[in-house]
Amino acid sequence: MDETGQSFPEVREGVRKLVARFPGPYWQALDRARKYPTEFVTALTEAGWLSVLIPEEYGGSGLGLTAAAAVLEEIHRSGCNGGACHAQMYTMGTILNHGSAAQKAEYLPRIASGELRLQAFGVTEPDAGTDTTRITTFARRDGDHYVVSGQKLWISRAEHSDLMVLLCRTTPRDQAARPSDGMSVLLIDMRQAVGNGLTIRPVRTMINHATTELFFEDLKVPVANLIGEEGRGFRYILDGMNAERILIAAECIGDAKFFIDRASAYARERNVFGRAIGENQGVQFPIARAYVQMTAASLMVDRAAALFEAGQPCGTEANMAKLTASEASWYAADMALQTHGGFGFAEAYDIERKFRETRLYQVAPISTNLILSHVATHVLDLPKSF
Ligand SMILES: Cc1cc2nc3c(=O)[nH]c(=O)nc-3n(C[C@H](O)[C@H](O)[C@H](O)COP(=O)(O)OP(=O)(O)OC[C@H]3O[C@@H](n4cnc5c(N)ncnc54)[C@H](O)[C@@H]3O)c2cc1C
């Protein structure tokens, strides 16, 4: 911690310095063309910032989730978007925590060096939505292969990834002992799969997020690519979700800081009616409120990350961190747009782009209602409604 209470000041300083090479106009051009920020992701990979969670024995820096959160927060605070690469940090956790020794030795050092991009994580399906146990993408065992058929939706970065962690059924839901049984995790080699049973179709969205739809038609996947035990995949995916939620909450904190920084600066400089707009309490108070909300959410993110690092149960805290941080960033986004008046809508100010980008986090990776349902039923012992 430094004197302002910020964790990992050297990490933050290093990230800030690097991402300063990717200012607003870089993101504006990509956003217009809906292009992937390859140079940005390469620079972060080469500097080692995406492998901080990989243990040193596999070539990473072996740091904890708080350090990874600091990296993503600074990326977002600087106006950049970690959505292009955050999965490279945490998706490998499925291999690290549940893979065999041979899988770890084969993949983790190459993920750490950036030789292999593990950026894609395939869970969501069009007909299952949030009800993951209803997925129907199926992997049928055929000798030393699985044969995969089905469809996934909203799978981000699939076109920019060498590997993908895929959740599919290996036992139909109605034949499994419990709905959450009978799902398995396969590691898909995208370089071999595309054109041989896997088709990727980009989905254009309101943000530049490289998200796609995937179609599997008898894709052959070696049994050696099964992670952990067949049928236990849902548990492995749930394990990884806490890290994802905490890290995305850190991105929201970074976004909120970006909006607060920009709004404060603009409110000091913009003169209307012969004085700075920031002299008006009607302008000041929303900025101050955004700061209060961001600070409170940030403490929740720190708490969830600390529990995660200590190996303690943290599902509720990870969810609450994601909820509070995504609401703080959205309040700050709306506040910054209002503070900028008409200029908030101009592409060159970056507010409208970040406004669109930060809205995602109330829907993905988990929507707010589902978090509230978790707290209601798991913490408050209220009856489950579905
Ligand atoms: C840009 C983008 C990128 C994404 N990237 C990935 C990715 O890389 N990999 C991946 O697997 N997925 C990804 N997703 C999917 C994302 O996780 C889902 O969109 C999200 O979990 C919500 O699921 P859904 O869209 O199917 O909504 P639905 O499940 O259809 O829900 C729709 C709405 O209804 C509400 N709702 C549903 N059921 C209930 C209930 N019982 N009680 C109260 N409210 C309810 C939800 O809260 C939500 O607001 C991405 C999505 C987007 C938009």
The ligand as an ORCA input file, in Angstrom:
! r2SCAN-3c Opt
* xyz 0 1
  C     -20.697     -8.189    -24.794
  C     -20.899     -9.503    -24.089
  C     -19.827    -10.343    -23.878
  C     -20.022    -11.593    -23.277
  N     -18.953    -12.474    -23.188
  C     -19.193    -13.756    -22.791
  C     -18.156    -14.736    -22.886
  O     -17.016    -14.446    -23.288
  N     -18.445    -16.026    -22.535
  C     -19.693    -16.392    -22.104
  O     -19.894    -17.569    -21.819
  N     -20.707    -15.476    -22.007
  C     -20.474    -14.172    -22.344
  N     -21.494    -13.236    -22.271
  C     -22.824    -13.648    -21.811
  C     -23.236    -13.030    -20.490
  O     -22.592    -13.673    -19.420
  C     -24.778    -13.144    -20.434
  O     -25.317    -12.259    -21.411
  C     -25.304    -12.816    -19.094
  O     -24.898    -13.809    -18.181
  C     -26.835    -12.735    -19.107
  O     -27.388    -13.854    -19.760
  P     -28.470    -13.663    -20.918
  O     -27.973    -12.607    -21.838
  O     -28.768    -14.976    -21.513
  O     -29.734    -13.113    -20.153
  P     -30.984    -13.944    -19.643
  O     -30.565    -15.081    -18.790
  O     -31.865    -14.205    -20.815
  O     -31.678    -12.838    -18.723
  C     -32.287    -11.657    -19.277
  C     -32.681    -10.730    -18.133
  O     -33.612    -11.383    -17.275
  C     -33.143    -11.401    -15.949
  N     -33.503    -12.674    -15.323
  C     -33.389    -13.940    -15.859
  N     -33.832    -14.848    -14.995
  C     -34.233    -14.171    -13.881
  C     -34.783    -14.564    -12.625
  N     -35.008    -15.840    -12.344
  N     -35.066    -13.601    -11.724
  C     -34.855    -12.299    -11.997
  N     -34.319    -11.855    -13.179
  C     -34.025    -12.795    -14.093
  C     -31.638    -11.244    -16.026
  O     -31.124    -10.656    -14.859
  C     -31.488    -10.349    -17.241
  O     -31.582     -9.012    -16.856
  C     -21.308    -11.962    -22.820
  C     -22.388    -11.082    -22.991
  C     -22.206     -9.877    -23.627
  C     -23.406     -8.986    -23.846
*
